Amino acid sequence: MVLLYVGFTLLSISHLSWGAELSPDYDDRSRVYGWREFALLFGMLAVLALPAAIEHFLGAKVEIKIASMGWFVIILLPITVAIAVWMVPERPVPDPPGMPWQQATQILLKNKPLQRLLLADLLLGLVPGIIGSLYIFFVSYVMDLAEVASLMLLVYFIAGLLSIPGWIWISCRLEKHHTFVIAMIYGSITLPMLLLVEAGSTRFSMLVLGLYGLASGAGSFLLRSMMADVTDRDNLETGIQRTGLYFSLLTLTNKIGYAVAVGITYPMLDWIGFIPSGTNTAQTIEGLKYMFIFLPIPLTLLAALLMWNFPLNSKRQQELRRLIDERDSVKAPVK
């Protein structure tokens, strides 16, 4: 498992940083990362639907259904990676000028847009981490809908998938950071609607989760698109294309957010006296409900606040690209 996740992390960082270099255009980067997020969610839904399809058509055993997901990845991942490498060659990059690592590190540490973006991504990792840690308990004990927990989760992911073209459209008409703020505020408004849902109400629960899921796909791809713009600033200051480094930092903060979320929620469950396989009091169930609904909201709003007046807007990014192009167009003097 360690080798698997190390390999997947290497693949993800390369894939994300590669996407940043496909286009220097402000809006095109939103399209690249938006459709990447669409493909990611579509792949998740496909691999989750595979066992159900095998059971429906073949009536296979549990072991075969689980193995099918593994074979899905083993067969298709090398094929799709090979197609991408073959059909999407990297643009030629000139040899970077030498720079002492101390100076390069100082530029990194003084990059305020980078710091704000990484903190927002950390918060964005906390939110799904908290919801994912509590989801089964919330649906089972608060909503009394354990038998349809998987179906409700499917509705959530489908809503996120279908919403991505809309968020891409909005981001190409508004600034990316403003679109991010809209998505975060929307999510903070729709999640408390679960307070209106009575236990056992399947349709209403699915409706609210679907509405909340509409914002789930926006934050991730918008932050990655903005990170591509942040690398332009670093490129101009250092003369070095360090896209991989920047996206490795973004991957790190997101993973830290998910890990910290587990470290927050499970001790809190213990503190309110929640017993996963035992009998819980009405007060404990009420505490679980408020944890699920209200813990993510301040984190989401704080991420929105961080990105509200993000300095790398479309005008500033276009100026950065103009300066980079002017610098790169100057030929080195002949010795």
C-alpha positions as CSV (number, residue, x, y, z in Angstrom):
1,M,0.0,0.0,0.0
2,V,2.9,2.4,0.7
3,L,4.4,1.7,-2.7
4,L,1.0,2.1,-4.3
5,Y,0.3,5.5,-2.7
6,V,3.9,6.8,-3.3
7,G,3.5,5.9,-7.0
8,F,0.1,7.4,-7.2
9,T,1.4,10.6,-5.6
10,L,4.2,10.8,-8.2
11,L,1.7,10.3,-11.0
12,S,-0.7,12.9,-9.6
13,I,2.0,15.6,-9.2
14,S,3.3,15.0,-12.7
15,H,-0.2,15.1,-14.1
16,L,-1.2,18.3,-12.3
17,S,1.9,20.2,-13.2
18,W,1.7,18.9,-16.8
19,G,-1.8,20.4,-17.0
20,A,-0.5,23.8,-15.9
21,E,1.9,23.9,-18.9
22,L,-0.7,23.0,-21.5
23,S,-1.8,26.6,-21.9
24,P,-0.6,30.0,-20.6
25,D,-4.1,31.5,-21.0
26,Y,-6.0,32.4,-17.8
27,D,-9.3,31.0,-18.8
28,D,-7.9,28.0,-20.7
29,R,-6.3,26.8,-17.5
30,S,-9.8,26.8,-15.9
31,R,-11.0,24.6,-18.7
32,V,-8.0,22.2,-18.5
33,Y,-8.4,21.7,-14.8
34,G,-12.2,21.7,-14.9
35,W,-12.4,19.0,-17.4
36,R,-9.7,17.1,-15.6
37,E,-11.9,17.2,-12.5
38,F,-14.8,16.0,-14.6
39,A,-12.8,13.1,-15.8
40,L,-11.6,12.3,-12.3
41,L,-15.2,12.2,-10.9
42,F,-16.4,10.2,-14.0
43,G,-13.6,7.6,-13.3
44,M,-14.6,7.4,-9.7
45,L,-18.2,6.8,-10.6
46,A,-17.2,4.2,-13.2
47,V,-15.1,2.1,-10.9
48,L,-17.8,2.3,-8.1
49,A,-20.5,1.3,-10.6
50,L,-18.5,-1.6,-11.9
51,P,-19.2,-4.1,-9.0
52,A,-22.9,-3.3,-9.2
53,A,-22.9,-3.9,-12.9
54,I,-21.1,-7.2,-12.5
55,E,-23.5,-8.3,-9.8
56,H,-26.5,-7.4,-11.9
57,F,-25.4,-9.1,-15.1
58,L,-23.2,-11.9,-13.8
59,G,-24.3,-12.4,-10.2
60,A,-20.7,-12.7,-9.2
61,K,-19.4,-13.2,-5.7
62,V,-18.1,-10.4,-3.5
63,E,-14.5,-11.3,-4.1
64,I,-14.9,-11.0,-7.8
65,K,-16.6,-7.7,-7.6
66,I,-13.8,-6.2,-5.4
67,A,-11.2,-7.7,-7.7
68,S,-12.9,-6.1,-10.7
69,M,-12.1,-2.6,-9.4
70,G,-8.4,-3.5,-9.1
71,W,-8.3,-5.0,-12.6
72,F,-10.1,-1.9,-13.9
73,V,-7.1,0.2,-12.8
74,I,-4.4,-2.3,-13.7
75,I,-5.6,-2.6,-17.3
76,L,-6.7,0.9,-18.1
77,L,-4.1,3.1,-16.3
78,P,-1.1,2.0,-18.4
79,I,-3.2,2.4,-21.6
80,T,-4.5,5.9,-20.8
81,V,-1.1,7.1,-19.5
82,A,0.5,5.8,-22.7
83,I,-2.1,7.6,-24.9
84,A,-1.6,10.9,-22.9
85,V,2.2,10.7,-23.2
86,W,2.0,9.9,-26.9
87,M,-0.6,12.5,-27.9
88,V,0.2,15.4,-25.6
89,P,3.9,16.1,-25.9
90,E,5.4,18.7,-23.6
91,R,6.5,22.0,-25.1
92,P,10.2,22.6,-25.4
93,V,11.6,24.4,-22.4
94,P,15.0,26.1,-22.5
95,D,17.7,25.2,-20.0
96,P,17.1,27.2,-16.8
97,P,19.7,29.6,-15.6
98,G,21.6,28.7,-12.5
99,M,20.3,30.1,-9.2
100,P,21.6,29.4,-5.7
101,W,19.1,27.2,-3.8
102,Q,19.0,29.8,-0.9
103,Q,17.8,32.5,-3.3
104,A,15.2,30.2,-4.9
105,T,13.9,29.2,-1.5
106,Q,13.6,32.8,-0.4
107,I,11.5,33.6,-3.4
108,L,9.3,30.7,-2.5
109,L,8.9,31.8,1.1
110,K,8.1,35.4,0.1
111,N,5.4,34.4,-2.4
112,K,2.2,35.6,-0.6
113,P,-0.3,34.4,-3.2
114,L,1.3,30.9,-2.9
115,Q,0.8,31.0,0.9
116,R,-2.8,32.1,0.7
117,L,-3.6,29.5,-1.9
118,L,-1.9,26.6,0.1
119,L,-3.8,27.6,3.2
120,A,-7.1,27.7,1.3
121,D,-6.3,24.2,-0.1
122,L,-5.5,22.9,3.4
123,L,-8.9,24.1,4.6
124,L,-10.5,22.6,1.5
125,G,-8.9,19.3,2.3
126,L,-10.3,19.5,5.9
127,V,-13.9,19.9,4.8
128,P,-14.3,16.7,2.7
129,G,-12.1,14.9,5.2
130,I,-14.6,15.8,8.0
131,I,-17.6,15.0,6.0
132,G,-16.1,11.7,4.8
133,S,-15.1,10.7,8.3
134,L,-18.6,11.3,9.6
135,Y,-20.8,10.4,6.6
136,I,-21.6,6.8,7.4
137,F,-22.3,7.6,11.1
138,F,-24.5,10.6,10.1
139,V,-26.5,8.8,7.5
140,S,-26.9,5.7,9.7
141,Y,-27.7,7.3,13.1
142,V,-29.0,10.8,12.4
143,M,-30.8,10.3,9.1
144,D,-31.7,6.6,9.7
145,L,-30.9,5.8,6.1
146,A,-28.0,3.3,6.4
147,E,-29.5,1.1,3.6
148,V,-29.3,3.9,1.0
149,A,-26.0,5.4,2.2
150,S,-24.1,4.3,-1.0
151,L,-26.9,5.6,-3.3
152,M,-26.9,9.0,-1.5
153,L,-23.2,9.2,-1.9
154,L,-23.6,8.4,-5.6
155,V,-26.1,11.3,-6.0
156,Y,-23.6,13.6,-4.3
157,F,-20.8,12.7,-6.8
158,I,-23.1,12.8,-9.8
159,A,-24.2,16.3,-8.8
160,G,-20.5,17.4,-8.5
161,L,-19.8,15.8,-11.9
162,L,-22.7,17.6,-13.7
163,S,-21.9,20.9,-12.1
164,I,-18.4,21.3,-13.4
165,P,-19.2,22.6,-16.9
166,G,-21.3,25.3,-15.2
167,W,-18.5,26.3,-12.8
168,I,-16.1,26.4,-15.8
169,W,-18.5,28.7,-17.6
170,I,-18.8,31.0,-14.6
171,S,-15.0,31.1,-14.0
172,C,-14.5,32.2,-17.6
173,R,-16.8,35.2,-17.1
174,L,-15.9,36.1,-13.6
175,E,-12.4,35.9,-12.0
176,K,-11.4,32.4,-10.7
177,H,-11.1,33.5,-7.2
178,H,-14.6,35.1,-7.2
179,T,-16.0,31.9,-8.6
180,F,-14.3,30.0,-5.8
181,V,-15.9,32.3,-3.3
182,I,-19.3,31.9,-4.8
183,A,-18.9,28.1,-4.7
184,M,-17.8,28.1,-1.0
185,I,-20.7,30.4,0.1
186,Y,-23.1,28.3,-1.9
187,G,-21.9,25.1,-0.1
188,S,-22.1,26.9,3.3
189,I,-25.7,27.8,2.6
190,T,-26.9,24.4,1.3
191,L,-25.3,22.1,4.0
192,P,-27.4,23.5,6.9
193,M,-30.5,22.6,4.9
194,L,-30.0,19.1,6.4
195,L,-31.4,20.5,9.6
196,L,-34.8,20.6,7.8
197,V,-34.7,16.9,6.8
198,E,-36.5,14.5,9.0
199,A,-35.0,11.1,9.8
200,G,-36.0,8.5,7.3
201,S,-36.8,11.0,4.5
202,T,-34.9,9.5,1.6
203,R,-35.9,11.8,-1.2
204,F,-35.4,15.0,0.8
205,S,-32.0,13.8,2.0
206,M,-30.9,13.0,-1.5
207,L,-32.1,16.4,-2.8
208,V,-30.1,18.3,-0.1
209,L,-27.0,16.2,-0.6
210,G,-27.3,16.7,-4.4
211,L,-27.7,20.4,-4.0
212,Y,-24.6,20.5,-1.7
213,G,-22.7,18.3,-4.1
214,L,-23.1,20.9,-6.9
215,A,-20.3,22.9,-5.2
216,S,-18.0,19.9,-4.5
217,G,-16.3,19.9,-7.9
218,A,-15.6,23.6,-8.0
219,G,-13.0,24.3,-5.3
220,S,-10.5,21.7,-6.3
221,F,-10.1,22.6,-10.0
222,L,-10.2,26.4,-9.4
223,L,-7.4,26.2,-6.9
224,R,-5.3,24.2,-9.2
225,S,-6.0,26.6,-12.1
226,M,-4.9,29.5,-9.8
227,M,-1.8,27.6,-8.8
228,A,-0.8,27.5,-12.5
229,D,-1.0,31.3,-12.5
230,V,1.1,31.4,-9.3
231,T,3.8,29.5,-11.1
232,D,4.0,32.2,-13.7
233,R,5.0,34.7,-11.0
234,D,7.7,32.3,-9.8
235,N,8.9,31.8,-13.4
236,L,9.3,35.5,-14.0
237,E,11.2,36.0,-10.7
238,T,13.5,33.0,-10.9
239,G,13.7,32.3,-14.7
240,I,13.1,28.7,-13.8
241,Q,10.0,26.6,-14.5
242,R,9.2,25.1,-11.1
243,T,5.7,23.9,-11.8
244,G,6.3,20.4,-10.3
245,L,7.5,21.9,-7.0
246,Y,4.5,24.1,-6.7
247,F,2.0,21.4,-7.4
248,S,3.8,19.0,-5.0
249,L,3.2,21.6,-2.3
250,L,-0.5,21.8,-3.3
251,T,-0.7,18.0,-3.1
252,L,0.9,18.0,0.3
253,T,-1.5,20.6,1.9
254,N,-4.5,18.7,0.5
255,K,-3.3,15.4,2.0
256,I,-2.5,17.1,5.3
257,G,-6.1,18.5,5.4
258,Y,-7.6,15.0,5.0
259,A,-5.3,13.6,7.7
260,V,-5.9,16.3,10.2
261,A,-9.7,16.0,9.6
262,V,-9.6,12.4,10.9
263,G,-7.5,13.6,13.9
264,I,-10.2,16.2,14.7
265,T,-13.4,14.3,14.1
266,Y,-12.8,11.0,15.9
267,P,-11.6,12.5,19.2
268,M,-14.6,14.7,19.1
269,L,-16.9,11.7,18.6
270,D,-15.2,10.1,21.6
271,W,-15.7,13.3,23.5
272,I,-19.5,13.4,22.9
273,G,-19.7,9.7,23.8
274,F,-20.5,8.3,20.4
275,I,-20.3,4.5,20.2
276,P,-20.3,3.2,16.5
277,S,-21.5,-0.3,17.3
278,G,-23.5,0.4,20.4
279,T,-26.4,2.4,21.8
280,N,-26.2,6.2,21.7
281,T,-28.3,8.7,23.6
282,A,-30.4,11.3,21.8
283,Q,-28.0,14.0,23.0
284,T,-25.0,12.1,21.4
285,I,-26.9,11.8,18.1
286,E,-27.7,15.5,18.2
287,G,-24.0,16.2,18.8
288,L,-23.1,14.1,15.8
289,K,-25.6,16.0,13.6
290,Y,-24.2,19.4,14.5
291,M,-20.6,18.1,14.0
292,F,-21.4,17.0,10.5
293,I,-23.3,20.1,9.5
294,F,-21.4,22.9,11.3
295,L,-17.8,21.9,11.5
296,P,-17.2,22.3,7.7
297,I,-18.9,25.7,7.4
298,P,-16.4,28.0,9.2
299,L,-13.5,26.2,7.4
300,T,-15.3,26.7,4.0
301,L,-16.0,30.4,4.7
302,L,-12.4,31.0,5.9
303,A,-11.1,29.5,2.6
304,A,-13.5,31.9,0.7
305,L,-12.2,34.9,2.8
306,L,-8.6,34.0,1.9
307,M,-9.3,34.0,-1.8
308,W,-11.7,36.9,-2.0
309,N,-9.1,39.5,-3.1
310,F,-6.6,37.1,-4.5
311,P,-4.0,39.4,-6.3
312,L,-3.4,37.2,-9.4
313,N,-6.5,38.1,-11.4
314,S,-6.8,37.8,-15.1
315,K,-5.3,41.2,-15.8
316,R,-2.2,40.6,-13.6
317,Q,-1.7,37.1,-15.0
318,Q,-1.8,38.4,-18.6
319,E,0.8,40.9,-17.6
320,L,3.0,38.2,-16.2
321,R,2.7,36.2,-19.3
322,R,3.6,39.2,-21.5
323,L,6.8,39.8,-19.4
324,I,7.7,36.1,-19.5
325,D,7.2,36.0,-23.3
326,E,9.3,39.1,-23.8
327,R,12.1,37.7,-21.6
328,D,12.1,34.3,-23.5
329,S,12.1,36.0,-26.9
330,V,15.4,37.7,-26.2
331,K,18.1,35.6,-27.7
332,A,21.2,34.9,-25.7
333,P,24.2,36.9,-26.9
334,V,26.6,35.1,-29.2
335,K,29.9,34.4,-27.5
